[in-house]
């Protein structure tokens, strides 16, 4: 029978009959009849895989912080580290659904001012491009900035990079781990933390997708005292081209709105559960965002939070807290602990996090909720060796056909990263894999799942005051980007 594959329907032809032997050689034939006697659907086989990424183009231990998927079922992963020139550089790599890394664009010769430590990346389907953000070196005044680059989907061409050595940079920031990027129809937005003599600020800024030039006036929020730091932040561009950001400052969580029309507001929520928002995604085409973060359950227990927030009414639609253990061990580097979220086309929500279990080993975990917040499944990738430690900063993305979920997490002690492909139904539990000399098990773990507080944000408003002239793009040769087709990913199927 030809044309049989996962997802296709089958039908039984005629009554059930026994095969008849055509020869003593053991070749069998089956009679076929014209009428249909039954029907069904061929099941999805488990064809997922685990890959280890060894980015040998770096000269020191790199970091692996971000990922996204395009509309062709490819996944893109980011990395940053010291390159051959001796300065900080970054890379974006493309991996197809079969687990083959086909292309990488990296800074082989980053210069003193232009080295970009890429953190976040988003795909833009309107012109098949990738936008990536991260910390860009600017040592002339000892303050780094957020840099932004635009790459083609094939990772062969750098369209532009924001010139951070110019006073016309999109925005001036200080901290690499506290920035993010979103993309809309005509503009992109970035968020980050800035420090000045008057205190810490959250900046929400916009740029034109065509050339990277700043659009409108960046919004400056929360000019706090110098003793109060912005603990966490993230941003997204809504379908209406309104930029939304969230940040935790001291005991409160703030929601920022920065419209490309010049409107800007901030609202505040006093949060007893100490949520630290890190990742924000759109929930379909509505004015809802989904937030992933780390906090407590009102006591001292660490929890991963998933919050669905209606940005128009500023009301939380649903909130969940999840962990593997009832009293989970505090994650290493709690201030940097950054759970990740992803949303599929049916508005199912996925969340990824790292957790150290009681045995001392680390697990990389993924949970799926339906659009109403009902938990569908939880899966854990566990290494049998305690020498492998999954990152507290995983990244999560969903393929364009909703068939696969990708968990991207680094192994800090061994200076490598893992990319796990899961089927969207969580198939494959119990599978074992051997990779890089270590054994891995995909498990269905016991877990704690609870509803969070459904509180709202207040109507406190503030107008941004930050002004800066338009930015420029630099030539592709200045910062030494190189296209590479080497497959740096070693794969093991399960």
C-alpha positions in Angstrom: 0.0 0.0 0.0 1.4 3.4 -0.9 0.9 6.9 0.6 0.6 5.8 4.2 2.0 8.3 6.6 1.1 9.9 10.0 -2.2 11.9 9.9 -3.6 10.3 6.8 -6.8 8.3 6.9 -7.1 4.6 6.0 -10.1 2.5 5.0 -10.5 -1.3 5.0 -11.3 -2.6 1.5 -13.8 -5.5 1.6 -14.3 -8.1 4.3 -11.3 -9.3 6.3 -9.5 -12.1 4.5 -6.4 -14.1 5.2 -3.3 -13.5 3.0 -2.7 -16.2 0.5 0.8 -17.5 -0.4 1.9 -16.9 -3.9 4.9 -19.1 -3.6 6.9 -21.2 -1.1 9.4 -18.3 -0.9 7.2 -16.6 1.7 6.0 -13.7 -0.6 2.4 -12.9 0.4 -0.4 -11.1 -1.4 -3.6 -9.6 -0.1 -6.9 -9.6 -2.0 -8.6 -6.2 -2.4 -12.3 -5.4 -2.8 -14.0 -2.3 -3.9 -16.3 -1.5 -1.0 -15.2 0.2 2.2 -15.8 -1.7 5.4 -14.1 0.5 8.0 -12.0 3.7 8.5 -9.6 5.3 10.9 -6.4 7.5 11.1 -2.9 6.4 11.0 -1.3 7.2 14.4 1.6 9.7 14.8 4.8 7.7 15.3 7.3 9.0 17.8 10.0 10.5 15.6 11.3 13.1 17.9 15.0 13.6 18.9 17.5 15.1 21.3 20.5 17.0 19.9 23.6 18.4 21.5 25.0 21.7 20.1 28.8 22.2 20.2 29.4 25.7 18.9 33.1 25.3 18.2 33.4 28.7 16.6 33.6 30.2 20.1 37.0 30.4 21.9 35.4 30.3 25.4 32.4 28.7 27.0 29.4 30.2 25.3 25.8 30.8 26.4 22.7 29.5 24.6 19.7 31.7 25.5 17.0 32.0 22.8 15.0 30.3 20.1 12.0 30.7 17.8 10.4 28.8 14.8 9.6 30.1 11.3 6.6 29.2 9.1 8.5 26.3 7.4 8.9 24.1 10.5 12.5 25.1 11.2 13.7 26.1 14.6 16.3 28.9 15.2 18.6 28.9 18.2 20.9 31.7 19.5 24.3 31.6 21.2 26.9 34.1 22.4 30.5 34.0 23.5 34.0 35.1 22.8 35.0 34.7 19.1 38.3 34.5 17.3 38.8 38.3 17.3 38.9 38.2 21.1 35.6 40.1 21.5 32.1 39.1 22.4 30.0 37.9 19.4 26.8 36.1 18.8 25.2 33.6 16.4 21.8 32.4 15.1 21.6 28.8 13.8 18.9 27.1 11.8 17.8 23.5 12.5 15.3 21.6 10.4 12.6 19.3 11.8 14.8 16.3 11.2 17.4 17.6 13.5 20.0 18.8 11.0 21.6 22.2 11.5 21.7 23.6 8.0 22.9 27.2 8.5 24.6 29.5 11.0 25.3 33.2 10.9 27.9 34.2 13.5 30.4 37.0 14.2 33.7 35.5 13.3 35.5 38.9 13.6 33.5 41.1 16.0 35.2 44.4 16.5 35.7 46.4 19.7 32.5 48.3 19.4 30.3 46.0 17.4 30.3 42.7 19.2 26.7 41.6 19.8 25.9 39.0 22.5 22.6 37.7 21.0 20.0 36.8 23.5 16.5 36.9 22.0 15.3 36.1 18.5 11.9 36.4 16.7 10.7 35.4 13.2 8.8 37.8 11.1 6.6 36.1 8.5 5.8 39.3 6.6 9.2 39.4 4.9 10.7 36.1 6.0 13.3 37.7 8.3 14.7 37.2 11.8 15.2 39.9 14.3 17.7 39.3 17.2 18.6 41.4 20.2 21.3 41.4 22.8 24.0 43.3 24.6 26.3 45.2 22.2 29.7 46.4 23.4 30.2 50.1 23.8 33.3 50.4 26.0 34.0 54.1 25.2 31.8 55.1 28.2 31.8 51.7 29.9 28.1 51.3 29.2 26.7 48.6 27.0 23.6 48.9 24.9 21.0 46.7 23.3 21.9 45.9 19.7 19.5 44.6 17.1 20.2 42.8 13.9 18.0 41.7 11.0 18.9 38.5 9.1 17.2 36.7 6.2 15.5 33.4 6.9 18.2 31.4 5.2 20.9 32.9 7.5 23.1 34.0 4.6 22.6 37.8 4.7 22.8 40.5 7.4 20.3 43.2 6.4 21.4 45.7 9.1 22.8 46.0 12.6 22.0 48.9 14.8 25.0 51.2 15.2 25.7 51.3 19.0 28.7 53.5 18.6 26.5 56.4 17.4 24.4 58.7 19.6 21.5 57.7 17.5 21.2 54.2 18.9 17.7 52.9 19.3 18.2 52.8 23.1 20.8 52.8 25.7 20.7 49.9 28.2 22.9 48.3 30.8 22.1 44.6 31.3 22.2 41.8 28.9 19.9 39.4 30.8 17.1 41.9 31.0 16.1 42.7 27.4 13.8 41.3 24.8 12.4 41.9 21.3 8.9 41.7 19.7 7.9 42.3 16.0 4.8 43.7 14.3 3.7 44.5 10.8 5.9 47.5 10.3 7.9 47.9 13.5 9.8 46.0 16.2 10.0 46.8 19.9 12.6 46.2 22.5 12.6 46.4 26.3 15.5 46.7 28.7 16.9 48.2 31.9 19.0 51.4 32.0 20.9 52.7 34.9 21.8 56.4 35.4 22.8 58.5 38.3 19.1 59.1 39.1 18.3 55.4 39.3 17.1 52.4 37.3 14.6 52.7 34.4 12.6 50.4 32.1 12.8 51.6 28.5 10.3 50.4 25.8 11.4 51.6 22.4 10.4 51.0 18.7 12.3 50.7 15.4 11.5 50.4 11.7 11.9 46.9 10.4 13.2 48.1 7.0 16.4 49.8 8.3 16.4 49.6 12.1 16.0 53.3 12.6 14.2 54.4 15.7 10.5 55.0 15.3 8.8 57.7 17.4 9.9 58.5 20.9 11.1 55.7 23.2 9.2 55.4 26.5 11.0 55.7 29.8 9.3 54.3 32.9 10.1 53.9 36.5 12.8 56.4 37.3 13.4 54.8 40.7 15.9 55.4 43.3 19.4 54.1 42.6 19.0 51.5 45.4 16.0 49.8 43.6 16.9 47.5 40.7 14.7 46.2 37.9 14.6 42.5 38.7 13.2 41.1 35.5 11.5 42.3 32.3 10.2 41.1 28.9 8.2 42.4 26.0 6.1 41.5 23.0 4.5 43.3 20.0 0.8 42.8 19.9 -1.1 42.3 16.5 -2.3 45.9 16.8 1.4 47.0 16.8 1.2 48.0 20.4 4.2 47.1 22.4 3.7 45.6 25.9 6.3 45.0 28.5 6.3 43.6 32.1 8.9 44.1 34.8 9.3 43.4 38.5 10.6 46.2 40.6 10.9 45.7 44.3 7.6 44.3 45.5 5.5 45.2 42.5 4.9 43.9 38.9 4.4 46.6 36.3 2.6 46.4 32.9 3.8 48.8 30.3 2.1 49.9 27.1 3.9 51.8 24.4 1.9 52.5 21.3 3.5 53.4 18.0 0.9 56.2 18.0 2.8 57.8 20.9 0.4 56.7 23.6 2.1 55.1 26.7 0.9 53.9 30.1 2.1 51.9 33.0 0.0 50.0 35.5 1.0 48.3 38.7 0.1 45.2 40.6 1.2 44.7 44.2 2.2 41.0 44.1 2.4 38.9 47.3 3.5 35.9 45.2 6.7 37.7 44.1 6.4 36.8 40.4 9.3 37.7 38.2 8.1 37.9 34.6 10.6 36.9 32.0 9.0 35.7 28.8 5.9 37.2 27.1 4.1 35.9 24.0 0.9 36.9 22.2 -2.2 34.6 22.7 -3.6 34.4 19.2 -4.7 37.6 17.6 -6.5 39.0 20.6 -5.1 41.6 22.9 -4.0 39.0 25.4 -0.5 38.1 26.4 0.9 35.1 28.2 3.6 35.6 30.7 6.1 33.0 32.1 8.1 33.7 35.2 9.4 32.6 38.5 8.1 33.3 42.0 6.7 31.7 45.1 3.4 30.2 46.0 2.8 32.7 48.8 5.3 30.8 51.1 8.9 30.1 50.5 8.4 27.5 47.9 9.7 28.2 44.4 7.2 27.9 41.6 7.0 28.5 37.8 4.1 30.9 36.9 2.0 31.1 33.8 -0.3 34.1 33.6 -2.8 34.9 30.8 -3.4 38.7 30.9 -6.0 40.7 29.0 -4.0 43.8 28.2 -7.1 45.9 27.3 -8.9 45.3 30.6 -5.7 44.6 32.6 -7.4 41.6 34.1 -5.7 38.2 34.6 -7.8 35.5 32.8 -6.1 32.6 34.4 -2.9 31.9 36.3 -1.1 28.6 37.1 1.8 27.6 39.3 3.7 24.4 38.5 6.7 22.5 39.9 7.7 18.9 40.1 8.1 18.8 43.8 5.9 20.0 46.6 8.9 21.7 48.2 11.2 22.3 45.2 14.8 23.2 45.8 15.5 26.8 45.0 16.9 27.0 41.5 20.5 28.0 41.2 20.9 31.7 40.3 17.4 32.5 41.3 17.8 36.1 40.2 18.5 34.8 36.7 15.9 32.0 36.7 13.9 32.5 33.5 11.2 30.0 32.6 10.1 30.2 28.9 6.7 30.0 27.3 5.3 29.2 23.8 1.9 29.3 22.2 0.6 27.2 19.2 -2.0 28.2 16.6 -4.8 26.8 18.7 -3.7 28.9 21.7 -2.5 26.0 23.7 0.2 27.2 26.1 3.6 25.5 26.8 6.0 26.4 29.6 9.6 25.2 30.1 11.7 25.3 33.3 14.6 23.7 35.0 14.4 22.0 38.4 16.9 20.3 40.6 15.2 17.2 42.0 15.9 15.5 45.4 18.4 13.1 43.9 20.6 16.1 43.1 20.1 15.7 39.3 18.7 18.4 37.1 15.6 18.1 34.9 14.5 20.1 31.9 10.7 20.2 32.0 7.8 21.1 29.6 4.2 21.4 30.5 1.2 21.9 28.1 -2.0 23.7 29.0 -5.0 24.1 26.8 -6.4 27.6 26.0 -8.6 27.5 29.2 -5.7 26.7 31.5 -6.3 23.0 32.0 -3.1 21.0 32.3 -2.6 18.4 29.4 0.7 16.8 30.2 4.1 17.3 31.8 7.4 15.8 30.5 10.9 15.9 32.0 14.2 15.2 30.4 16.5 13.8 33.0 20.2 12.9 32.7 21.4 10.0 34.8 24.6 11.9 35.5 24.6 14.8 38.0 27.5 16.4 36.0 25.0 17.5 33.4 23.1 20.6 34.6 20.4 22.1 32.5 20.1 25.8 32.4 17.9 28.0 34.5 17.3 30.0 31.3 15.6 27.5 28.9 13.9 28.6 25.7 10.7 27.1 24.2 9.1 27.3 20.7 6.4 25.5 18.7 6.7 24.5 15.0 4.5 26.2 12.5 2.4 23.1 11.9 1.9 22.6 15.7 3.4 19.1 15.5 6.5 19.7 17.6 7.7 21.6 20.6 11.4 22.6 20.9 13.1 22.9 24.3 16.5 24.6 24.1 18.7 24.6 27.2 22.3 24.8 27.9 24.5 22.5 30.0 26.5 25.0 31.9 29.3 22.8 33.4 30.1 21.2 30.0 29.8 24.3 27.8 27.2 22.8 25.5 23.5 23.0 24.8 20.7 20.5 24.2 17.8 20.9 21.8 14.9 18.5 22.5 12.2 18.0 20.0 8.9 16.8 21.6 5.7 15.9 19.8 2.9 18.2 20.7 0.9 15.3 22.3 3.9 14.5 24.6 4.5 11.1 23.1 7.6 9.1 23.8 7.6 9.0 27.6 9.9 6.3 28.9 12.3 6.7 26.0 16.0 6.6 26.7 18.8 8.2 24.6 22.6 8.2 24.8 24.3 11.4 23.7 27.7 12.9 24.5 28.6 9.9 26.7 25.5 10.5 28.9 22.2 8.7 29.3 19.0 10.7 29.2 15.4 9.6 30.0 12.2 11.2 28.9 9.8 10.9 31.8 6.2 11.6 32.9 7.0 13.0 36.4 4.8 13.6 39.4 4.1 17.3 39.7 2.3 20.1 41.6 -0.2 22.2 39.6 -2.3 24.9 41.3 -4.3 28.0 40.4 -2.7 31.4 41.1 -4.3 34.6 42.3 -6.6 36.3 39.7 -5.9 39.9 40.7 -5.8 43.0 38.4 -3.5 45.8 37.6 -4.4 49.3 38.7 -5.0 52.3 36.4 -1.9 54.2 37.4 -0.6 55.9 34.2 2.7 57.6 33.2 4.0 59.1 30.0 7.5 58.2 28.8 10.0 61.0 28.7 13.0 59.6 27.0 14.1 61.3 23.7 16.9 60.4 21.3 17.6 61.0 17.7 17.1 58.4 15.0 19.5 55.5 14.8 21.5 54.3 11.8 22.5 50.9 10.3 26.1 49.8 9.9 27.6 48.0 6.9 27.7 44.2 7.1 31.5 44.1 7.0 32.1 46.2 10.1 31.2 43.6 12.6 32.4 40.5 10.7 29.3 38.3 10.3 30.0 34.9 8.5 27.6 32.4 7.0 28.4 28.8 7.8 26.8 25.5 6.7 28.6 23.2 9.2 26.2 20.9 11.2 27.2 21.6 14.8 24.3 19.5 16.1 24.7 15.8 17.0 21.4 14.0 17.3 20.0 10.9 19.0 16.4 9.8 18.1 14.0 8.3 20.6 
